[in-house]
């Protein structure tokens, strides 16, 4: 109970609760419905972020400055979906989630675009 692991777990426990308390925002604050999400970057991290949105049913669009990077997100997302333990989701559910993810190579919306 006095070791570093115990201290770290206590810190995490209280930090998680504190993070939910934003000053000036209470339970009466109206929520804004989110219909779609945009992700700048379509690499491994962007693919993982897209899958997190897809797992809760939100469509997302990844933007990348190159076709190569835009293609990377799909296999990355597919791997995180299909490499799950058996029984967690069906193949149909995996395809439905992957269908929520689209990519773009539009240079005007890419973080790597130059002006």
C-alpha atoms as a printed R data frame, in Angstrom:
    type eleno elety resid chain resno       x       y       z
1   ATOM     1    CA   UNK     A     1   0.000   0.000   0.000
2   ATOM     2    CA   UNK     A     2   2.941   2.338   0.340
3   ATOM     3    CA   UNK     A     3   4.813   1.284  -2.822
4   ATOM     4    CA   UNK     A     4   5.235   3.213  -6.061
5   ATOM     5    CA   UNK     A     5   2.604   1.140  -7.891
6   ATOM     6    CA   UNK     A     6   0.016   1.899  -5.237
7   ATOM     7    CA   UNK     A     7   0.885   5.598  -5.369
8   ATOM     8    CA   UNK     A     8   0.598   5.599  -9.165
9   ATOM     9    CA   UNK     A     9  -2.809   3.925  -9.041
10  ATOM    10    CA   UNK     A    10  -4.084   6.446  -6.507
11  ATOM    11    CA   UNK     A    11  -2.759   9.299  -8.630
12  ATOM    12    CA   UNK     A    12  -4.487   7.883 -11.735
13  ATOM    13    CA   UNK     A    13  -7.755   7.357  -9.836
14  ATOM    14    CA   UNK     A    14  -7.944  10.968  -8.634
15  ATOM    15    CA   UNK     A    15  -6.524  12.484 -11.845
16  ATOM    16    CA   UNK     A    16  -9.206  10.742 -13.904
17  ATOM    17    CA   UNK     A    17 -11.933  12.224 -11.738
18  ATOM    18    CA   UNK     A    18 -10.361  15.676 -11.734
19  ATOM    19    CA   UNK     A    19 -10.061  15.683 -15.550
20  ATOM    20    CA   UNK     A    20 -13.849  15.337 -15.828
21  ATOM    21    CA   UNK     A    21 -14.341  18.545 -13.816
22  ATOM    22    CA   UNK     A    22 -13.838  21.479 -16.194
23  ATOM    23    CA   UNK     A    23 -14.233  24.848 -14.452
24  ATOM    24    CA   UNK     A    24 -17.314  26.747 -15.638
25  ATOM    25    CA   UNK     A    25 -18.962  23.702 -17.207
26  ATOM    26    CA   UNK     A    26 -21.676  21.997 -15.226
27  ATOM    27    CA   UNK     A    27 -24.343  19.399 -15.933
28  ATOM    28    CA   UNK     A    28 -26.755  22.045 -17.301
29  ATOM    29    CA   UNK     A    29 -24.401  22.938 -20.176
30  ATOM    30    CA   UNK     A    30 -26.030  21.790 -23.433
31  ATOM    31    CA   UNK     A    31 -24.209  19.128 -25.440
32  ATOM    32    CA   UNK     A    32 -23.406  19.664 -29.100
33  ATOM    33    CA   UNK     A    33 -24.220  16.615 -31.220
34  ATOM    34    CA   UNK     A    34 -21.232  15.297 -33.167
35  ATOM    35    CA   UNK     A    35 -22.078  13.906 -36.597
36  ATOM    36    CA   UNK     A    36 -18.620  13.363 -38.095
37  ATOM    37    CA   UNK     A    37 -14.963  13.794 -37.132
38  ATOM    38    CA   UNK     A    38 -11.940  15.029 -39.041
39  ATOM    39    CA   UNK     A    39  -8.447  13.648 -38.474
40  ATOM    40    CA   UNK     A    40  -5.314  15.389 -39.708
41  ATOM    41    CA   UNK     A    41  -2.884  12.683 -40.705
42  ATOM    42    CA   UNK     A    42  -3.614   9.194 -41.959
43  ATOM    43    CA   UNK     A    43  -0.726   7.134 -40.650
44  ATOM    44    CA   UNK     A    44  -0.719   4.553 -37.903
45  ATOM    45    CA   UNK     A    45  -1.861   7.000 -35.231
46  ATOM    46    CA   UNK     A    46  -4.523   8.566 -37.478
47  ATOM    47    CA   UNK     A    47  -5.820   5.090 -38.326
48  ATOM    48    CA   UNK     A    48  -6.085   4.241 -34.632
49  ATOM    49    CA   UNK     A    49  -7.928   7.473 -33.882
50  ATOM    50    CA   UNK     A    50 -10.309   6.786 -36.783
51  ATOM    51    CA   UNK     A    51 -11.000   3.307 -35.398
52  ATOM    52    CA   UNK     A    52 -11.794   4.741 -31.971
53  ATOM    53    CA   UNK     A    53 -14.427   6.989 -33.554
54  ATOM    54    CA   UNK     A    54 -15.757   4.099 -35.672
55  ATOM    55    CA   UNK     A    55 -16.029   1.892 -32.572
56  ATOM    56    CA   UNK     A    56 -18.558   4.340 -31.105
57  ATOM    57    CA   UNK     A    57 -20.390   4.778 -34.418
58  ATOM    58    CA   UNK     A    58 -18.990   8.137 -35.550
59  ATOM    59    CA   UNK     A    59 -17.916   8.500 -39.176
60  ATOM    60    CA   UNK     A    60 -14.496  10.070 -39.678
61  ATOM    61    CA   UNK     A    61 -12.415  11.432 -42.526
62  ATOM    62    CA   UNK     A    62  -8.634  11.296 -42.431
63  ATOM    63    CA   UNK     A    63  -6.732  13.901 -44.405
64  ATOM    64    CA   UNK     A    64  -3.183  13.397 -45.596
65  ATOM    65    CA   UNK     A    65  -0.884  15.235 -47.974
66  ATOM    66    CA   UNK     A    66   0.052  12.101 -49.874
67  ATOM    67    CA   UNK     A    67  -1.833   9.205 -51.394
68  ATOM    68    CA   UNK     A    68   0.648   6.816 -49.777
69  ATOM    69    CA   UNK     A    69  -0.189   8.046 -46.257
70  ATOM    70    CA   UNK     A    70  -3.909   8.029 -47.016
71  ATOM    71    CA   UNK     A    71  -3.680   4.365 -47.999
72  ATOM    72    CA   UNK     A    72  -1.835   3.486 -44.767
73  ATOM    73    CA   UNK     A    73  -4.806   4.319 -42.528
74  ATOM    74    CA   UNK     A    74  -7.081   1.699 -44.047
75  ATOM    75    CA   UNK     A    75  -4.781  -1.321 -43.491
76  ATOM    76    CA   UNK     A    76  -3.889   0.027 -40.046
77  ATOM    77    CA   UNK     A    77  -7.564   0.341 -39.146
78  ATOM    78    CA   UNK     A    78  -8.348  -3.038 -40.688
79  ATOM    79    CA   UNK     A    79  -5.589  -4.691 -38.641
80  ATOM    80    CA   UNK     A    80  -6.826  -3.198 -35.373
81  ATOM    81    CA   UNK     A    81 -10.332  -4.440 -36.193
82  ATOM    82    CA   UNK     A    82  -9.569  -7.931 -37.473
83  ATOM    83    CA   UNK     A    83  -6.764  -8.756 -35.012
84  ATOM    84    CA   UNK     A    84  -9.105  -8.668 -32.032
85  ATOM    85    CA   UNK     A    85  -9.633 -11.736 -29.864
86  ATOM    86    CA   UNK     A    86 -12.252 -14.140 -31.142
87  ATOM    87    CA   UNK     A    87 -15.775 -13.305 -30.143
88  ATOM    88    CA   UNK     A    88 -15.208  -9.593 -29.547
89  ATOM    89    CA   UNK     A    89 -16.878  -8.427 -32.798
90  ATOM    90    CA   UNK     A    90 -18.135 -10.213 -35.879
91  ATOM    91    CA   UNK     A    91 -16.703  -9.792 -39.380
92  ATOM    92    CA   UNK     A    92 -19.868  -7.909 -40.373
93  ATOM    93    CA   UNK     A    93 -19.468  -5.496 -37.440
94  ATOM    94    CA   UNK     A    94 -15.824  -4.972 -38.402
95  ATOM    95    CA   UNK     A    95 -16.793  -4.107 -41.994
96  ATOM    96    CA   UNK     A    96 -19.541  -1.753 -40.775
97  ATOM    97    CA   UNK     A    97 -17.003   0.077 -38.614
98  ATOM    98    CA   UNK     A    98 -14.429   0.266 -41.395
99  ATOM    99    CA   UNK     A    99 -17.100   1.694 -43.727
100 ATOM   100    CA   UNK     A   100 -17.337   4.709 -41.397
101 ATOM   101    CA   UNK     A   101 -13.742   5.706 -42.236
102 ATOM   102    CA   UNK     A   102 -12.893   7.654 -45.376
103 ATOM   103    CA   UNK     A   103  -9.678   9.263 -46.519
104 ATOM   104    CA   UNK     A   104  -8.688  12.327 -48.472
105 ATOM   105    CA   UNK     A   105  -5.510  13.488 -50.160
106 ATOM   106    CA   UNK     A   106  -6.783  17.036 -50.631
107 ATOM   107    CA   UNK     A   107  -3.700  19.216 -50.153
108 ATOM   108    CA   UNK     A   108  -5.826  22.191 -49.078
109 ATOM   109    CA   UNK     A   109  -6.943  20.376 -45.936
110 ATOM   110    CA   UNK     A   110  -3.685  18.618 -45.191
111 ATOM   111    CA   UNK     A   111  -1.445  19.731 -42.333
112 ATOM   112    CA   UNK     A   112   1.515  19.304 -44.711
113 ATOM   113    CA   UNK     A   113   0.152  21.752 -47.287
114 ATOM   114    CA   UNK     A   114   2.234  24.824 -47.960
115 ATOM   115    CA   UNK     A   115   0.754  28.211 -48.686
